[in-house]
Amino acid sequence: MVKALLQDLPEIGTKRTDYIYDLISGKVNAVIYQGGHEDQLIHRYRYDADNRIEEVMSSTDGFVWSTDATYFYYPHGPLARVELGEYNVQGLDYYYTLQGWLKGVNTPYIGDPGGDGENGLRTGGDAMAFSLGYYQDDYTPIGSGITLSDTRDNLWTRYQEDRGTTEAKGLYNEDRPLRNDPFGSF
C-alpha cells in the first residue's frame, strides 16, 4: 500500500499526497493532499458494515467538511443511487439486469426511480441518462407499452443521420472495439 506519494513537478514544485488506511480491511479512510500547506485538500471516506462506500467528504482545513457524494445500495447489494454534492445537485439511479450487469443510469425513457426534480424533493432533475443494450429486444418496461430495442447500432445511426449521412459509425462493436470514433481521436 502507498502511504505517501511525492510528485516533483517542474512547473509547481514538489507535492505530497498521504493515504490513511483501515488497519483491518485495507480500505482508504482518507487522502490528504499537501497536508499543513496553504493548498491542503483532504478527502475522507465512510463505509458501511459490508465495506461499501457510503459517503465521501472533503475539507481544506480538516474542521469544516462538505459532502461530495452519498451512496445508497439495494438490499441485495448492488449500488442503487449516488447523490452528488453538499446540496444534492444530482442524483444518479443505477439499475441492473437479472444477471447483475449494469443496465443503465437514470432511465432515459420514462419514470425516474429516484424522482429527481419532482416537486418537494431535494435533488435536482436528471442532467443525463443512459441505458445499455446487451441483446436484441432485451428489455420492456412493465406496464409502459413501450418496447425498447437494442441500441448498440441504432444510436450511432441516429447520430450520423443528424449530421446528414446514414452511415453508421459506432464507438464499439464486438469485432473491432473503438472503431470509427465519431467524436475524434483520443
C-alpha positions as CSV (number, residue, x, y, z in Angstrom):
1,M,0.0,0.0,0.0
2,V,1.1,3.5,-0.8
3,K,1.5,5.6,2.4
4,A,2.8,8.8,0.7
5,L,3.3,9.9,-2.8
6,L,5.7,12.6,-3.7
7,Q,5.5,14.3,-7.1
8,D,8.2,16.7,-8.3
9,L,6.5,18.8,-10.9
10,P,8.9,21.4,-12.5
11,E,6.1,24.0,-13.0
12,I,4.7,23.9,-9.4
13,G,7.3,22.1,-7.3
14,T,7.1,19.1,-5.1
15,K,3.6,18.0,-4.0
16,R,2.8,15.3,-1.4
17,T,-0.3,13.1,-1.0
18,D,-0.7,10.9,2.1
19,Y,-3.1,7.9,2.4
20,I,-4.6,6.7,5.6
21,Y,-5.9,3.1,5.6
22,D,-8.1,1.0,7.8
23,L,-5.7,-1.4,9.5
24,I,-8.1,-4.4,9.2
25,S,-9.8,-4.1,5.8
26,G,-7.1,-2.1,4.0
27,K,-9.8,0.4,2.8
28,V,-8.7,4.0,2.2
29,N,-10.1,6.1,5.1
30,A,-8.6,9.5,4.0
31,V,-6.4,11.1,1.3
32,I,-4.5,14.2,2.3
33,Y,-3.1,16.4,-0.4
34,Q,-0.4,18.9,0.8
35,G,-1.2,18.4,4.5
36,G,-0.4,21.5,6.5
37,H,0.1,23.7,3.4
38,E,-1.9,26.5,2.0
39,D,-3.3,24.3,-0.8
40,Q,-4.2,21.4,1.5
41,L,-7.2,19.3,0.4
42,I,-8.5,16.3,2.5
43,H,-10.9,13.6,1.3
44,R,-12.3,11.2,3.9
45,Y,-14.4,8.1,3.2
46,R,-17.1,6.4,5.3
47,Y,-18.1,2.7,4.7
48,D,-21.0,0.6,5.9
49,A,-20.8,-2.8,7.7
50,D,-20.4,-4.6,4.3
51,N,-17.3,-2.4,3.5
52,R,-19.3,-0.5,0.8
53,I,-18.6,3.2,0.5
54,E,-21.4,5.3,2.0
55,E,-20.0,8.9,2.0
56,V,-17.2,10.9,0.6
57,M,-16.4,14.3,2.2
58,S,-13.8,16.9,1.6
59,S,-12.2,19.8,3.6
60,T,-9.5,22.3,3.1
61,D,-8.8,22.7,6.9
62,G,-9.8,19.4,8.5
63,F,-12.6,21.0,10.6
64,V,-15.3,22.1,8.2
65,W,-16.4,19.3,5.9
66,S,-18.7,19.2,2.9
67,T,-20.3,16.1,1.4
68,D,-19.1,15.3,-2.1
69,A,-21.2,12.1,-2.6
70,T,-23.5,9.8,-0.7
71,Y,-24.0,6.2,-1.8
72,F,-27.1,4.0,-1.4
73,Y,-27.5,0.3,-2.1
74,Y,-30.2,-2.2,-2.9
75,P,-31.0,-4.7,-0.1
76,H,-29.3,-7.5,-2.2
77,G,-26.0,-5.5,-2.5
78,P,-25.5,-3.5,-5.8
79,L,-25.2,0.2,-5.9
80,A,-28.7,1.8,-6.2
81,R,-28.1,5.5,-6.1
82,V,-25.4,8.2,-5.7
83,E,-26.3,11.7,-4.6
84,L,-23.7,14.3,-5.6
85,G,-22.7,17.5,-3.8
86,E,-23.5,19.1,-0.4
87,Y,-26.9,20.2,-1.7
88,N,-27.7,17.0,-3.7
89,V,-27.3,18.8,-7.1
90,Q,-27.6,15.5,-9.0
91,G,-28.9,12.1,-8.2
92,L,-27.8,9.0,-10.2
93,D,-30.1,6.0,-10.1
94,Y,-28.5,2.7,-11.1
95,Y,-30.4,-0.3,-12.4
96,Y,-29.3,-3.8,-13.4
97,T,-30.1,-6.9,-15.4
98,L,-31.1,-10.1,-13.6
99,Q,-27.5,-11.3,-14.1
100,G,-26.3,-8.2,-12.2
101,W,-24.9,-6.4,-15.2
102,L,-25.4,-2.6,-15.2
103,K,-28.4,-1.8,-17.4
104,G,-28.3,1.9,-17.1
105,V,-28.2,5.1,-15.1
106,N,-31.2,7.5,-14.7
107,T,-33.6,5.7,-17.0
108,P,-33.7,7.8,-20.2
109,Y,-37.2,6.7,-21.2
110,I,-40.0,7.1,-18.6
111,G,-40.1,7.4,-14.9
112,D,-37.3,8.1,-12.5
113,P,-36.5,5.6,-9.7
114,G,-35.3,8.5,-7.5
115,G,-37.9,11.0,-8.5
116,D,-35.2,13.6,-9.1
117,G,-36.5,17.1,-9.8
118,E,-40.1,16.4,-8.8
119,N,-42.0,18.8,-6.6
120,G,-40.9,18.8,-3.0
121,L,-37.8,16.7,-3.5
122,R,-34.4,18.0,-2.6
123,T,-32.5,16.7,-5.6
124,G,-32.4,18.5,-9.0
125,G,-33.7,16.9,-12.2
126,D,-31.6,14.4,-14.1
127,A,-28.9,16.1,-16.2
128,M,-28.0,12.8,-18.0
129,A,-29.3,9.3,-18.5
130,F,-28.2,6.2,-20.5
131,S,-29.1,2.5,-20.9
132,L,-27.1,-0.3,-22.2
133,G,-28.4,-2.9,-24.6
134,Y,-26.9,-6.4,-24.3
135,Y,-29.3,-8.4,-26.5
136,Q,-31.9,-7.7,-29.2
137,D,-35.2,-6.6,-27.6
138,D,-33.9,-7.4,-24.1
139,Y,-36.0,-5.0,-22.1
140,T,-39.6,-4.0,-21.9
141,P,-40.7,-1.7,-19.1
142,I,-43.6,-3.1,-17.1
143,G,-46.9,-1.5,-17.9
144,S,-45.5,1.1,-20.3
145,G,-46.5,-0.3,-23.6
146,I,-43.0,0.7,-24.9
147,T,-40.6,-1.9,-26.4
148,L,-37.0,-0.9,-26.3
149,S,-34.8,-2.4,-28.9
150,D,-31.0,-3.0,-28.8
151,T,-29.4,0.4,-29.2
152,R,-25.9,-0.6,-29.9
153,D,-26.1,0.3,-33.6
154,N,-29.2,2.4,-33.7
155,L,-27.7,5.1,-31.5
156,W,-24.8,5.8,-33.8
157,T,-27.0,5.6,-36.9
158,R,-29.2,8.3,-35.4
159,Y,-26.1,10.3,-34.6
160,Q,-24.9,10.2,-38.2
161,E,-28.4,10.9,-39.6
162,D,-28.5,14.2,-37.6
163,R,-25.2,15.1,-39.4
164,G,-26.7,14.4,-42.9
165,T,-25.4,10.9,-43.6
166,T,-26.9,7.5,-42.8
167,E,-23.5,5.8,-42.5
168,A,-23.3,4.3,-39.0
169,K,-20.0,4.9,-37.2
170,G,-20.1,3.0,-33.9
171,L,-17.8,3.5,-31.0
172,Y,-17.9,-0.1,-30.2
173,N,-18.8,-3.5,-31.7
174,E,-17.8,-7.0,-30.7
175,D,-15.3,-7.4,-33.6
176,R,-13.5,-4.1,-33.7
177,P,-13.6,-2.1,-30.4
178,L,-13.4,1.7,-30.7
179,R,-13.5,1.9,-34.4
180,N,-14.6,5.0,-36.4
181,D,-14.9,7.3,-33.4
182,P,-17.4,10.0,-34.5
183,F,-16.1,12.3,-31.8
184,G,-12.5,12.4,-33.0
185,S,-9.4,10.5,-32.0
186,F,-8.0,10.2,-28.5
